[in-house]
Amino acid sequence: MKSNLKFSIIIPTYNRVEFILLAVKSTLDQDYKNFEVIIVDDGSTDSTPKVVATITDPRVRYLRIENSERGAARNAGVKIANGDYVTFLDSDDLLYPDYLSTAARNLSNYPDTVFFHLGYEVKSFGKEGVGLVHKYHGNNIKFLLKGNPLSCLGVFIRRNEALQFPFNENRDLSGSEDWELWIRLAVNFGLRRDPKICASLILHDTRSVLKIKEDKLIRRKMLAMKYSFQDPEVKRKFGRYWNKMDAYSDTYNSLHLMLDGHIRRSFHYFWKAIGTYPLVVFERRTLAILKYFFINLYRKLFSNREPT
């Protein structure tokens, strides 16, 4: 690899002592060597500081801040980063050894790139097998209307623009602060993508995305839309898609509630979405909602039957 680009890998963490060392090890195992790792401890109350202190690699820096949620933690990391590009790794996810080298090759070939994304896959902690694979071809950004399949994993932002376009730090937005920022970045700078799978998002029982209450889920989705549309370019280019985005957000809420077994509340948002944008019924997420509806119905019907 001839590129001389330097990367700053920013790892926000909060009470993830059982995962943090694995995440850091995956950064230090990169086959591309020009990088730094910035661990931003968002006020952990477990033994994270002691565990991180055992890391002796000089490329790893540790910053502890008052608990402020992940958007603020990432912003804090960006402010002290000295790489050409920043990239983000949640402390319970993993990078593969070719993560940085693949990014360096792409970014060296297209040096004007501001916003870049690599593919990733979803795995269950402690289990073999691969789940949903996120890899996107082409540079069309309208897929962001449907939600945030990018997550934070695989995202690279040129540092100067990352300073100009920080994460929104409103705590009520937490969990959707990345989607809100990706919309603004994509509309203002475009998005270049390489579908190669270079990282894995790890599912486990304590992952925060699996424990969201309905009111928080609804509020954060609406805040993400509200804040992103305050950007003049977003309003100009995506303004006519507001109803579509609103409907997609409602189907996301519907699916989340259906997965959690709340059938009536799930259908409340599903019908609301259809009323806002009827074509949403032809989306893949609608099939998922119906699939889990029948699974829930089956469980309700047969869980109360006495064994014969």
KEZA-837858 format. One line per 8 residues: number of its first residue (from 1); their letters; for each residue x, y, z of N, C-alpha, C. Coordinates in nm, 2 decimals. Example, Ala and Ser with C-alpha at 12.3 -4.5 7.8 and 13.67 -1.06 7.14 Angstrom:
REM KEZA-837858
1	AS	1.32,-0.57,0.78,1.23,-0.45,0.78,1.32,-0.33,0.78; 1.28,-0.22,0.71,1.37,-0.11,0.71,1.29,0.00,0.79;
This chain:
REM KEZA-837858
1	MKSNLKFS	0.08,-0.12,0.00,0.00,0.00,0.00,0.09,0.12,0.00; 0.08,0.20,-0.11,0.16,0.32,-0.12,0.10,0.45,-0.06; -0.02,0.44,-0.02,-0.09,0.56,0.04,-0.02,0.60,0.16; -0.01,0.73,0.18,0.04,0.79,0.31,-0.07,0.85,0.39; -0.20,0.82,0.36,-0.31,0.87,0.44,-0.30,0.81,0.58; -0.33,0.90,0.68,-0.34,0.86,0.82,-0.49,0.85,0.86; -0.52,0.75,0.93,-0.66,0.73,0.98,-0.66,0.74,1.13; -0.77,0.80,1.18,-0.80,0.81,1.32,-0.92,0.72,1.35;
9	IIIPTYNR	-0.91,0.61,1.42,-1.02,0.52,1.46,-1.07,0.56,1.59; -1.19,0.61,1.59,-1.25,0.66,1.72,-1.35,0.56,1.77; -1.32,0.52,1.90,-1.41,0.42,1.96,-1.48,0.48,2.08; -1.60,0.52,2.07,-1.68,0.56,2.19,-1.72,0.44,2.27; -1.71,0.45,2.40,-1.75,0.33,2.48,-1.82,0.37,2.61; -1.91,0.29,2.65,-1.98,0.31,2.78,-2.01,0.18,2.84; -1.94,0.14,2.95,-1.97,0.01,3.02,-1.97,-0.11,2.93; -1.86,-0.12,2.85,-1.85,-0.23,2.75,-1.71,-0.30,2.78;
17	VEFILLAV	-1.69,-0.32,2.91,-1.56,-0.37,2.95,-1.54,-0.52,2.89; -1.65,-0.59,2.87,-1.63,-0.73,2.82,-1.60,-0.73,2.67; -1.62,-0.62,2.60,-1.59,-0.62,2.46,-1.48,-0.53,2.42; -1.44,-0.43,2.50,-1.35,-0.32,2.45,-1.21,-0.37,2.40; -1.16,-0.47,2.47,-1.02,-0.52,2.43,-1.03,-0.59,2.30; -1.14,-0.66,2.27,-1.15,-0.73,2.14,-1.16,-0.62,2.03; -1.24,-0.52,2.05,-1.25,-0.41,1.95,-1.12,-0.35,1.93; -1.04,-0.31,2.03,-0.91,-0.25,2.01,-0.82,-0.34,1.94;
25	KSTLDQDY	-0.82,-0.47,1.98,-0.73,-0.57,1.91,-0.75,-0.57,1.76; -0.88,-0.56,1.72,-0.91,-0.56,1.58,-0.86,-0.44,1.51; -0.84,-0.33,1.58,-0.78,-0.21,1.52,-0.63,-0.23,1.51; -0.57,-0.29,1.61,-0.42,-0.31,1.61,-0.37,-0.41,1.51; -0.47,-0.50,1.47,-0.43,-0.61,1.38,-0.44,-0.57,1.23; -0.46,-0.44,1.20,-0.47,-0.39,1.07,-0.35,-0.41,0.99; -0.36,-0.45,0.86,-0.25,-0.47,0.77,-0.20,-0.33,0.71; -0.27,-0.23,0.74,-0.23,-0.09,0.70,-0.19,-0.02,0.84;
33	KNFEVIIV	-0.07,0.03,0.84,-0.02,0.07,0.97,-0.02,0.22,1.01; -0.06,0.30,0.92,-0.06,0.45,0.95,-0.19,0.49,1.01; -0.21,0.47,1.14,-0.33,0.51,1.21,-0.31,0.53,1.35; -0.41,0.59,1.42,-0.41,0.60,1.56,-0.55,0.56,1.61; -0.56,0.52,1.73,-0.68,0.47,1.79,-0.72,0.57,1.91; -0.84,0.62,1.91,-0.88,0.71,2.02,-1.00,0.65,2.09; -0.98,0.60,2.21,-1.09,0.55,2.29,-1.15,0.66,2.37; -1.28,0.69,2.35,-1.34,0.80,2.42,-1.44,0.73,2.52;
41	DDGSTDST	-1.40,0.73,2.65,-1.48,0.67,2.75,-1.59,0.77,2.80; -1.72,0.73,2.77,-1.83,0.82,2.79,-1.88,0.81,2.94; -1.78,0.82,3.03,-1.82,0.82,3.17,-1.86,0.68,3.22; -1.79,0.57,3.18,-1.82,0.44,3.22,-1.81,0.42,3.37; -1.90,0.34,3.43,-1.90,0.31,3.57,-1.84,0.17,3.60; -1.80,0.10,3.50,-1.74,-0.03,3.52,-1.59,-0.02,3.53; -1.52,-0.12,3.50,-1.37,-0.12,3.51,-1.31,-0.09,3.38; -1.38,-0.02,3.29,-1.32,0.02,3.16,-1.19,0.09,3.18;
49	PKVVATIT	-1.17,0.19,3.26,-1.04,0.26,3.27,-0.93,0.17,3.31; -0.95,0.08,3.40,-0.84,-0.01,3.44,-0.81,-0.11,3.33; -0.91,-0.16,3.25,-0.88,-0.25,3.14,-0.81,-0.18,3.03; -0.85,-0.06,3.00,-0.79,0.02,2.89,-0.64,0.05,2.93; -0.62,0.07,3.05,-0.48,0.10,3.10,-0.38,-0.01,3.07; -0.43,-0.13,3.05,-0.34,-0.24,3.02,-0.29,-0.24,2.87; -0.35,-0.15,2.79,-0.31,-0.14,2.65,-0.18,-0.06,2.64; -0.08,-0.11,2.59,0.05,-0.04,2.59,0.09,0.01,2.45;
57	DPRVRYLR	0.01,-0.02,2.35,0.05,0.02,2.22,0.04,0.18,2.21; 0.15,0.24,2.17,0.15,0.39,2.17,0.06,0.45,2.07; 0.00,0.38,1.98,-0.10,0.43,1.88,-0.23,0.45,1.95; -0.25,0.40,2.07,-0.38,0.41,2.14,-0.38,0.52,2.24; -0.48,0.61,2.22,-0.50,0.72,2.32,-0.63,0.70,2.39; -0.64,0.74,2.52,-0.76,0.73,2.60,-0.80,0.86,2.65; -0.93,0.89,2.62,-0.99,1.02,2.67,-1.12,0.99,2.74; -1.13,1.04,2.86,-1.25,1.01,2.95,-1.33,1.14,2.96;
65	IENSERGA	-1.46,1.14,2.93,-1.54,1.25,2.94,-1.66,1.22,3.03; -1.73,1.33,3.07,-1.85,1.31,3.14,-1.96,1.25,3.05; -2.04,1.16,3.11,-2.14,1.09,3.02,-2.23,1.19,2.95; -2.22,1.18,2.82,-2.29,1.27,2.73,-2.35,1.21,2.61; -2.35,1.08,2.60,-2.40,1.00,2.49,-2.30,0.99,2.37; -2.33,0.90,2.28,-2.23,0.86,2.18,-2.20,0.97,2.08; -2.29,1.05,2.05,-2.26,1.16,1.95,-2.16,1.25,2.01; -2.17,1.29,2.13,-2.08,1.38,2.19,-1.94,1.31,2.21;
73	ARNAGVKI	-1.94,1.18,2.24,-1.82,1.11,2.25,-1.74,1.10,2.12; -1.81,1.08,2.01,-1.75,1.08,1.88,-1.69,1.22,1.85; -1.77,1.32,1.87,-1.72,1.46,1.85,-1.60,1.49,1.93; -1.59,1.44,2.05,-1.47,1.47,2.13,-1.35,1.40,2.07; -1.37,1.28,2.02,-1.26,1.21,1.95,-1.22,1.28,1.83; -1.31,1.33,1.75,-1.27,1.40,1.62,-1.19,1.53,1.66; -1.22,1.59,1.76,-1.15,1.72,1.80,-1.01,1.70,1.83; -0.97,1.58,1.88,-0.83,1.56,1.91,-0.76,1.47,1.81;
81	ANGDYVTF	-0.83,1.42,1.71,-0.78,1.34,1.61,-0.68,1.41,1.52; -0.58,1.34,1.47,-0.48,1.41,1.38,-0.47,1.33,1.25; -0.56,1.24,1.22,-0.56,1.17,1.09,-0.62,1.25,0.98; -0.60,1.21,0.86,-0.66,1.27,0.74,-0.81,1.24,0.74; -0.84,1.12,0.78,-0.98,1.07,0.78,-1.01,1.01,0.92; -1.13,1.03,0.97,-1.17,0.97,1.09,-1.27,0.86,1.05; -1.27,0.75,1.13,-1.36,0.64,1.11,-1.41,0.60,1.25; -1.52,0.53,1.26,-1.58,0.51,1.40,-1.60,0.36,1.41;
89	LDSDDLLY	-1.57,0.31,1.54,-1.60,0.17,1.57,-1.66,0.17,1.71; -1.79,0.12,1.71,-1.85,0.10,1.84,-1.77,-0.01,1.92; -1.76,0.00,2.05,-1.67,-0.08,2.13,-1.72,-0.23,2.14; -1.83,-0.26,2.08,-1.87,-0.40,2.08,-1.87,-0.46,1.93; -1.81,-0.39,1.84,-1.80,-0.43,1.70,-1.65,-0.46,1.67; -1.63,-0.52,1.55,-1.49,-0.56,1.51,-1.46,-0.52,1.37; -1.33,-0.48,1.35,-1.28,-0.46,1.22,-1.20,-0.58,1.17; -1.20,-0.60,1.04,-1.12,-0.71,0.98,-0.99,-0.65,0.94;
97	PDYLSTAA	-0.88,-0.73,0.92,-0.75,-0.67,0.90,-0.73,-0.58,0.78; -0.82,-0.60,0.68,-0.81,-0.52,0.55,-0.90,-0.40,0.56; -0.95,-0.36,0.67,-1.04,-0.25,0.68,-0.98,-0.12,0.63; -0.86,-0.08,0.69,-0.80,0.04,0.66,-0.73,0.04,0.52; -0.67,-0.08,0.49,-0.61,-0.09,0.36,-0.70,-0.07,0.24; -0.82,-0.13,0.26,-0.93,-0.12,0.15,-0.97,0.03,0.14; -0.99,0.10,0.26,-1.03,0.24,0.26,-0.92,0.32,0.19; -0.79,0.29,0.23,-0.68,0.37,0.18,-0.67,0.36,0.03;
105	RNLSNYPD	-0.69,0.24,-0.03,-0.69,0.22,-0.17,-0.80,0.31,-0.24; -0.92,0.30,-0.19,-1.03,0.38,-0.25,-1.00,0.53,-0.24; -0.96,0.57,-0.12,-0.95,0.72,-0.10,-0.83,0.77,-0.17; -0.73,0.69,-0.19,-0.61,0.74,-0.27,-0.65,0.75,-0.42; -0.74,0.66,-0.47,-0.78,0.67,-0.61,-0.88,0.78,-0.63; -0.95,0.82,-0.52,-1.05,0.93,-0.53,-1.02,1.03,-0.42; -0.91,1.11,-0.44,-0.86,1.20,-0.33,-0.96,1.31,-0.29; -1.06,1.34,-0.37,-1.16,1.44,-0.33,-1.27,1.39,-0.24;
113	TVFFHLGY	-1.27,1.26,-0.21,-1.38,1.20,-0.13,-1.38,1.26,0.01; -1.50,1.30,0.05,-1.53,1.35,0.19,-1.59,1.24,0.27; -1.69,1.17,0.21,-1.77,1.07,0.29,-1.77,0.94,0.22; -1.72,0.84,0.29,-1.69,0.71,0.23,-1.75,0.60,0.32; -1.79,0.48,0.26,-1.84,0.37,0.34,-1.80,0.24,0.28; -1.76,0.15,0.37,-1.72,0.01,0.34,-1.84,-0.08,0.39; -1.85,-0.20,0.33,-1.95,-0.29,0.37,-1.92,-0.36,0.50; -2.02,-0.41,0.56,-2.00,-0.49,0.69,-2.11,-0.60,0.70;
121	EVKSFGKE	-2.09,-0.69,0.79,-2.18,-0.79,0.81,-2.22,-0.80,0.96; -2.33,-0.87,0.98,-2.39,-0.88,1.12,-2.37,-1.02,1.17; -2.31,-1.03,1.29,-2.29,-1.16,1.35,-2.35,-1.16,1.49; -2.38,-1.28,1.54,-2.42,-1.29,1.68,-2.30,-1.32,1.77; -2.29,-1.26,1.88,-2.18,-1.28,1.97,-2.17,-1.42,2.01; -2.05,-1.48,2.00,-2.03,-1.62,2.04,-2.08,-1.73,1.95; -2.14,-1.69,1.83,-2.20,-1.78,1.75,-2.13,-1.78,1.61; -2.13,-1.89,1.54,-2.08,-1.90,1.40,-2.19,-1.85,1.31;
129	GVGLVHKY	-2.15,-1.82,1.19,-2.25,-1.78,1.09,-2.27,-1.63,1.07; -2.31,-1.60,0.95,-2.32,-1.46,0.91,-2.47,-1.42,0.90; -2.51,-1.31,0.95,-2.64,-1.26,0.93,-2.65,-1.17,0.81; -2.73,-1.06,0.83,-2.75,-0.97,0.72,-2.62,-0.90,0.68; -2.60,-0.89,0.55,-2.48,-0.83,0.50,-2.52,-0.69,0.44; -2.44,-0.59,0.48,-2.47,-0.46,0.43,-2.36,-0.42,0.34; -2.39,-0.42,0.21,-2.29,-0.38,0.11,-2.37,-0.31,0.00; -2.32,-0.19,-0.04,-2.40,-0.11,-0.13,-2.31,-0.07,-0.25;
137	HGNNIKFL	-2.37,-0.08,-0.37,-2.31,-0.04,-0.49,-2.36,0.09,-0.54; -2.27,0.16,-0.61,-2.31,0.29,-0.67,-2.31,0.40,-0.56; -2.34,0.52,-0.61,-2.33,0.64,-0.52,-2.46,0.71,-0.50; -2.57,0.65,-0.54,-2.70,0.71,-0.51,-2.73,0.72,-0.36; -2.77,0.83,-0.32,-2.79,0.85,-0.17,-2.93,0.84,-0.13; -3.03,0.81,-0.22,-3.17,0.81,-0.18,-3.20,0.70,-0.09; -3.12,0.60,-0.08,-3.15,0.49,0.01,-3.15,0.54,0.16; -3.09,0.65,0.18,-3.10,0.71,0.32,-3.23,0.76,0.36;
145	LKGNPLSC	-3.32,0.77,0.26,-3.46,0.81,0.29,-3.53,0.70,0.37; -3.48,0.58,0.36,-3.55,0.47,0.42,-3.50,0.44,0.56; -3.39,0.51,0.60,-3.34,0.48,0.73,-3.19,0.48,0.72; -3.13,0.41,0.82,-2.98,0.41,0.84,-2.92,0.27,0.83; -2.91,0.21,0.71,-2.84,0.08,0.70,-2.69,0.10,0.72; -2.64,0.22,0.71,-2.49,0.23,0.72,-2.45,0.21,0.86; -2.53,0.23,0.96,-2.49,0.23,1.10,-2.37,0.33,1.11; -2.28,0.31,1.20,-2.16,0.39,1.21,-2.04,0.31,1.16;
153	LGVFIRRN	-2.06,0.18,1.14,-1.96,0.09,1.10,-1.92,0.10,0.95; -1.80,0.12,0.92,-1.75,0.14,0.78,-1.75,0.28,0.73; -1.79,0.37,0.81,-1.80,0.51,0.77,-1.66,0.58,0.79; -1.62,0.66,0.69,-1.50,0.74,0.69,-1.54,0.88,0.65; -1.49,0.98,0.73,-1.52,1.12,0.70,-1.38,1.19,0.70; -1.36,1.28,0.59,-1.24,1.36,0.60,-1.24,1.45,0.72; -1.13,1.46,0.79,-1.13,1.52,0.92,-1.18,1.66,0.92; -1.14,1.74,0.82,-1.18,1.88,0.82,-1.33,1.90,0.81;
161	EALQFPFN	-1.39,1.81,0.73,-1.54,1.82,0.72,-1.61,1.76,0.84; -1.54,1.66,0.90,-1.60,1.60,1.03,-1.60,1.71,1.14; -1.51,1.80,1.14,-1.51,1.91,1.23,-1.62,2.01,1.20; -1.64,2.03,1.07,-1.75,2.13,1.03,-1.89,2.07,1.04; -1.90,1.94,1.03,-2.03,1.87,1.04,-2.03,1.77,1.16; -2.04,1.81,1.28,-2.03,1.72,1.39,-2.17,1.65,1.41; -2.16,1.55,1.49,-2.29,1.48,1.54,-2.37,1.57,1.62; -2.50,1.57,1.60,-2.59,1.64,1.69,-2.59,1.58,1.83;
169	ENRDLSGS	-2.57,1.65,1.94,-2.55,1.60,2.07,-2.67,1.60,2.16; -2.79,1.62,2.10,-2.91,1.61,2.17,-2.93,1.47,2.22; -2.94,1.45,2.35,-2.95,1.31,2.40,-3.08,1.24,2.36; -3.19,1.32,2.33,-3.31,1.25,2.28,-3.29,1.19,2.14; -3.19,1.24,2.07,-3.16,1.19,1.94,-3.08,1.06,1.94; -3.02,1.03,2.05,-2.92,0.92,2.06,-2.97,0.79,2.00; -2.90,0.74,1.91,-2.94,0.62,1.84,-2.97,0.65,1.69; -3.01,0.77,1.67,-3.03,0.82,1.53,-2.95,0.94,1.49;
177	EDWELWIR	-2.85,0.97,1.58,-2.77,1.09,1.55,-2.68,1.06,1.43; -2.64,0.93,1.41,-2.56,0.90,1.29,-2.64,0.91,1.16; -2.77,0.87,1.16,-2.85,0.88,1.04,-2.87,1.03,1.01; -2.89,1.11,1.11,-2.91,1.25,1.08,-2.79,1.31,1.02; -2.67,1.28,1.07,-2.55,1.33,1.01,-2.52,1.27,0.87; -2.55,1.15,0.85,-2.52,1.09,0.72,-2.60,1.16,0.61; -2.73,1.19,0.64,-2.81,1.26,0.55,-2.75,1.39,0.51; -2.70,1.47,0.61,-2.64,1.60,0.58,-2.51,1.59,0.50;
185	LAVNFGLR	-2.43,1.49,0.54,-2.30,1.47,0.47,-2.33,1.42,0.32; -2.42,1.33,0.31,-2.44,1.27,0.17,-2.50,1.38,0.08; -2.59,1.46,0.13,-2.65,1.56,0.04,-2.55,1.67,0.01; -2.46,1.70,0.10,-2.36,1.81,0.08,-2.24,1.77,0.00; -2.20,1.64,0.02,-2.07,1.59,-0.04,-2.08,1.47,-0.12; -2.20,1.41,-0.12,-2.21,1.28,-0.19,-2.15,1.17,-0.10; -2.17,1.04,-0.15,-2.12,0.93,-0.07,-2.06,0.83,-0.17; -1.93,0.80,-0.14,-1.86,0.70,-0.22,-1.86,0.57,-0.14;
193	RDPKICAS	-1.88,0.45,-0.21,-1.89,0.33,-0.14,-1.81,0.22,-0.20; -1.76,0.13,-0.12,-1.70,0.00,-0.17,-1.77,-0.11,-0.09; -1.84,-0.20,-0.17,-1.92,-0.30,-0.10,-1.84,-0.41,-0.03; -1.71,-0.41,-0.04,-1.63,-0.52,0.02,-1.66,-0.52,0.17; -1.68,-0.64,0.23,-1.71,-0.66,0.37,-1.58,-0.66,0.45; -1.56,-0.56,0.53,-1.44,-0.54,0.61,-1.46,-0.52,0.76; -1.58,-0.55,0.81,-1.61,-0.53,0.95,-1.73,-0.61,0.99; -1.75,-0.63,1.11,-1.87,-0.70,1.16,-1.94,-0.63,1.28;
201	LILHDTRS	-2.07,-0.61,1.27,-2.15,-0.56,1.37,-2.20,-0.68,1.46; -2.17,-0.67,1.59,-2.19,-0.79,1.67,-2.32,-0.77,1.75; -2.41,-0.86,1.73,-2.54,-0.86,1.81,-2.52,-0.93,1.94; -2.57,-0.88,2.05,-2.57,-0.94,2.18,-2.68,-0.89,2.26; -2.71,-0.95,2.37,-2.83,-0.92,2.45,-2.83,-0.78,2.51; -2.72,-0.72,2.53,-2.71,-0.59,2.60,-2.69,-0.48,2.50; -2.70,-0.51,2.37,-2.68,-0.40,2.27,-2.80,-0.30,2.28; -2.77,-0.17,2.29,-2.87,-0.07,2.32,-2.98,-0.07,2.21;
209	VLKIKEDK	-2.95,-0.10,2.09,-3.05,-0.09,1.98,-3.17,-0.19,2.00; -3.14,-0.29,2.08,-3.24,-0.39,2.11,-3.33,-0.36,2.22; -3.31,-0.25,2.29,-3.38,-0.22,2.42,-3.45,-0.08,2.41; -3.49,-0.04,2.30,-3.54,0.10,2.29,-3.69,0.10,2.32; -3.74,0.19,2.40,-3.88,0.20,2.43,-3.95,0.28,2.32; -4.08,0.25,2.31,-4.15,0.31,2.19,-4.14,0.46,2.19; -4.16,0.53,2.30,-4.17,0.68,2.30,-4.03,0.73,2.25; -3.92,0.67,2.30,-3.79,0.72,2.26,-3.76,0.69,2.11;
217	LIRRKMLA	-3.81,0.58,2.07,-3.80,0.54,1.93,-3.86,0.64,1.83; -3.99,0.68,1.87,-4.06,0.77,1.79,-4.00,0.91,1.79; -3.96,0.95,1.91,-3.90,1.09,1.92,-3.77,1.10,1.85; -3.69,1.00,1.86,-3.55,1.02,1.79,-3.56,1.02,1.64; -3.66,0.94,1.59,-3.68,0.94,1.44,-3.73,1.08,1.39; -3.82,1.13,1.46,-3.87,1.26,1.42,-3.77,1.37,1.44; -3.69,1.36,1.54,-3.58,1.46,1.56,-3.48,1.45,1.45; -3.45,1.33,1.41,-3.35,1.31,1.30,-3.39,1.38,1.18;
225	MKYSFQDP	-3.52,1.37,1.14,-3.57,1.43,1.03,-3.57,1.58,1.04; -3.62,1.63,1.16,-3.62,1.77,1.19,-3.49,1.84,1.17; -3.39,1.78,1.24,-3.25,1.84,1.24,-3.19,1.84,1.10; -3.20,1.72,1.03,-3.14,1.71,0.90,-3.20,1.81,0.81; -3.33,1.84,0.81,-3.39,1.93,0.72,-3.37,2.08,0.75; -3.30,2.10,0.86,-3.26,2.24,0.89,-3.14,2.28,0.80; -3.07,2.18,0.74,-2.96,2.21,0.65,-3.03,2.25,0.52; -2.99,2.36,0.46,-3.05,2.42,0.34,-3.04,2.32,0.22;
233	EVKRKFGR	-2.93,2.25,0.21,-2.91,2.15,0.10,-3.00,2.03,0.11; -3.02,1.99,0.23,-3.11,1.87,0.26,-3.25,1.92,0.22; -3.29,2.03,0.27,-3.43,2.08,0.24,-3.45,2.10,0.09; -3.35,2.14,0.02,-3.36,2.17,-0.12,-3.37,2.04,-0.20; -3.28,1.94,-0.17,-3.27,1.82,-0.25,-3.37,1.71,-0.20; -3.40,1.71,-0.07,-3.48,1.60,-0.02,-3.62,1.65,0.03; -3.65,1.78,0.01,-3.77,1.83,0.06,-3.90,1.76,0.01; -3.90,1.72,-0.11,-4.02,1.66,-0.17,-4.04,1.52,-0.12;
241	YWNKMDAY	-3.94,1.46,-0.05,-3.94,1.33,0.00,-3.99,1.32,0.15; -4.03,1.43,0.21,-4.06,1.43,0.35,-4.16,1.32,0.39; -4.27,1.31,0.31,-4.37,1.21,0.34,-4.32,1.07,0.33; -4.24,1.05,0.23,-4.18,0.92,0.21,-4.09,0.88,0.33; -4.01,0.97,0.37,-3.92,0.95,0.49,-4.00,0.92,0.61; -4.11,1.00,0.63,-4.20,0.99,0.75,-4.26,0.85,0.75; -4.30,0.80,0.63,-4.37,0.67,0.62,-4.26,0.56,0.65; -4.14,0.57,0.59,-4.04,0.47,0.62,-4.00,0.47,0.77;
249	SDTYNSLH	-4.00,0.58,0.83,-3.98,0.59,0.98,-4.08,0.51,1.05; -4.21,0.53,1.01,-4.32,0.46,1.08,-4.31,0.31,1.05; -4.27,0.26,0.94,-4.25,0.12,0.92,-4.14,0.06,1.00; -4.03,0.14,1.02,-3.92,0.10,1.11,-3.98,0.09,1.25; -4.06,0.18,1.30,-4.12,0.17,1.43,-4.21,0.05,1.44; -4.28,0.03,1.33,-4.37,-0.09,1.33,-4.30,-0.22,1.34; -4.19,-0.23,1.26,-4.11,-0.35,1.27,-4.05,-0.37,1.41; -4.00,-0.27,1.46,-3.93,-0.28,1.59,-4.04,-0.33,1.70;
257	LMLDGHIR	-4.15,-0.27,1.69,-4.26,-0.31,1.79,-4.31,-0.45,1.77; -4.32,-0.49,1.64,-4.36,-0.63,1.61,-4.26,-0.73,1.66; -4.13,-0.70,1.64,-4.02,-0.78,1.69,-4.03,-0.80,1.84; -4.08,-0.70,1.90,-4.09,-0.70,2.05,-4.23,-0.75,2.10; -4.31,-0.80,2.00,-4.44,-0.86,2.04,-4.55,-0.77,2.06; -4.54,-0.64,2.03,-4.65,-0.55,2.05,-4.73,-0.53,1.91; -4.82,-0.62,1.89,-4.88,-0.63,1.76,-4.97,-0.51,1.74; -5.06,-0.47,1.83,-5.15,-0.36,1.81,-5.07,-0.23,1.78;
265	RSFHYFWK	-4.97,-0.20,1.86,-4.90,-0.08,1.85,-4.82,-0.08,1.71; -4.77,-0.20,1.68,-4.70,-0.21,1.55,-4.79,-0.18,1.43; -4.91,-0.23,1.44,-5.01,-0.20,1.32,-5.05,-0.06,1.33; -5.05,0.01,1.44,-5.09,0.15,1.44,-4.99,0.23,1.35; -4.86,0.20,1.36,-4.76,0.27,1.28,-4.76,0.22,1.14; -4.79,0.10,1.12,-4.80,0.04,0.98,-4.91,0.11,0.90; -5.03,0.12,0.96,-5.14,0.18,0.89,-5.11,0.33,0.87; -5.05,0.39,0.97,-5.01,0.53,0.96,-4.92,0.55,0.84;
273	AIGTYPLV	-4.82,0.46,0.82,-4.73,0.47,0.71,-4.80,0.46,0.58; -4.89,0.37,0.57,-4.97,0.35,0.44,-5.05,0.47,0.41; -5.11,0.53,0.51,-5.18,0.66,0.49,-5.10,0.77,0.44; -4.97,0.77,0.49,-4.88,0.88,0.45,-4.82,0.86,0.31; -4.79,0.73,0.28,-4.72,0.70,0.15,-4.76,0.56,0.11; -4.87,0.54,0.04,-4.92,0.41,0.02,-4.83,0.31,-0.05; -4.73,0.36,-0.13,-4.64,0.26,-0.20,-4.54,0.19,-0.10; -4.55,0.23,0.03,-4.46,0.17,0.12,-4.50,0.02,0.14;
281	VFERRTLA	-4.62,-0.02,0.10,-4.66,-0.16,0.11,-4.57,-0.25,0.02; -4.51,-0.20,-0.08,-4.43,-0.28,-0.17,-4.28,-0.29,-0.12; -4.25,-0.23,-0.01,-4.11,-0.24,0.04,-4.09,-0.37,0.12; -3.96,-0.41,0.12,-3.92,-0.54,0.19,-3.96,-0.53,0.33; -3.95,-0.42,0.40,-3.98,-0.41,0.54,-4.12,-0.45,0.57; -4.22,-0.42,0.48,-4.36,-0.46,0.50,-4.36,-0.61,0.51; -4.29,-0.68,0.42,-4.29,-0.83,0.43,-4.24,-0.88,0.57; -4.14,-0.81,0.62,-4.08,-0.84,0.75,-4.18,-0.82,0.86;
289	ILKYFFIN	-4.26,-0.71,0.85,-4.36,-0.69,0.95,-4.46,-0.80,0.95; -4.51,-0.83,0.83,-4.61,-0.94,0.82,-4.56,-1.07,0.86; -4.43,-1.10,0.83,-4.37,-1.23,0.87,-4.37,-1.24,1.02; -4.33,-1.13,1.09,-4.32,-1.14,1.24,-4.46,-1.13,1.30; -4.56,-1.07,1.23,-4.69,-1.08,1.28,-4.74,-1.22,1.29; -4.72,-1.30,1.18,-4.77,-1.44,1.18,-4.69,-1.52,1.28; -4.56,-1.49,1.30,-4.48,-1.56,1.40,-4.54,-1.53,1.54; -4.57,-1.40,1.57,-4.63,-1.37,1.70,-4.77,-1.43,1.72;
297	LYRKLFSN	-4.84,-1.43,1.61,-4.98,-1.49,1.62,-4.97,-1.64,1.65; -4.88,-1.70,1.58,-4.86,-1.85,1.60,-4.82,-1.87,1.75; -4.73,-1.79,1.80,-4.69,-1.81,1.94,-4.81,-1.79,2.04; -4.89,-1.69,2.01,-5.00,-1.66,2.10,-5.11,-1.77,2.09; -5.13,-1.83,1.97,-5.23,-1.93,1.96,-5.19,-2.06,2.02; -5.06,-2.09,2.02,-5.02,-2.23,2.06,-4.95,-2.23,2.20; -4.91,-2.11,2.25,-4.85,-2.11,2.38,-4.94,-2.14,2.49; -5.07,-2.12,2.47,-5.17,-2.15,2.57,-5.24,-2.28,2.56;
305	REPT	-5.20,-2.36,2.46,-5.26,-2.49,2.44,-5.19,-2.59,2.54; -5.27,-2.67,2.60,-5.22,-2.77,2.69,-5.16,-2.89,2.61; -5.05,-2.94,2.66,-4.99,-3.06,2.59,-5.08,-3.18,2.59; -5.08,-3.26,2.48,-5.16,-3.38,2.47,-5.08,-3.50,2.50;
